[in-house]
């Protein structure tokens, strides 16, 4: 797998995930009357009326934050506020502004150098999908019956007291599973992938792709998408060890929930709210110490070819989880420590909309999908927003944090430290998750360049508060405050 290639731009990207119904609403679009008030509590089925022109009108905010790529939850026509119930894969939902609003958004993003990836829901469709609607109307006489996995009996799409008569995602009748073994279905999905790539998007986030087991399906999807744009990013939603899909012939990356789980167990630890992490695809059930986190990271960074590690979609939370601040029971130090580790880790960091201003939300899912409070800036956590901007600026300023080698330096006593080395620089990152201050001795990496100082190795603080003691050619002693982290740049020793 030494010839694995992943998109170069992703390795330098900072993603921002947008849930379209809840991010921003434009006054330029007329809307139906029966919308929920923007700032009211979210419900399972109600719409707030967010749209794509609202996103256009807040691109200045996103660029000031520092993000470089946008991942959109589904935008295609649907009868669900989350739009995972796809009605028409070739049409943008009218409530979002339709195709015209998407064209304006994409053009605006391209002018600003912002990448755009869309959510592809190809394992299942909806009861409103034309081909399935035809089956509901015509039963066994429908020419589309082979597009789905029917049981051979009567179809009952709405009456829960009767057998459904077809396979559906997790038994949810609203989500009939597509028969990807059918040549027509397969070609339809490939065509959708190609169509939006030709429109100018930069890639696909694939919903539950591990549930499509048709031989060769994802290999063909990759080939056809990359034929339109070789730098297209294909990232799968898989919550565990993903080696079967990350061999260089299917996906470029997955949503790195394995890292998310480790970060929760390490930096949040006993503060974790068990109600906020239950019944998810990850299982951050047991706190781990620095040694446990080190072992998890060593394992994770050895799973996949290095080009894939550098393209992983790294996240603290998403529309499918409680928000990280809520998982940590409001402990902001946990969020800051996790962000420091996230933004210095190989792979592309992602921000779930609103996390940067301290938006909260637990389970069930609707609570993690609140509206962005644009009209209540007094509710924003300005200190946390500043911290996010600092993390993004630091990552952008130092190539070693994006593509450099990763070397563990220390793990013990609540302290985890590592180095990122490359592009002529060495950065040292250390966190102390303990409730007490710690001082530890770190062995520094061997120098990669000429001597920098006649007084020995020079250690320059880049971020955070920590005291450096006893620097010599081999290492240093680092004193870290309780629940603190820091980043340093390390120069070469004198001769």
Helices and strands as residue ranges (DSSP letters): G 9-12, E 14-18, H 20-23, H 52-56, H 59-65, E 69-72, E 76-78, E 86-92, G 94-96, H 98-112, E 115-120, H 130-138, G 139-141, G 145-147, G 169-171, H 183-199, E 203-206, G 209-211, H 217-228, E 233-236, G 243-245, E 253-254, H 257-263, I 264-268, G 269-271, G 274-276, H 290-301, H 306-309, E 313-314, H 324-327, H 332-343, E 348-352, G 355-357, G 365-368, G 377-379, H 382-397, H 399-403, E 405-412, E 415-422, E 425-432, E 438-443, E 459-464, E 466-469, E 475-480, E 484-490
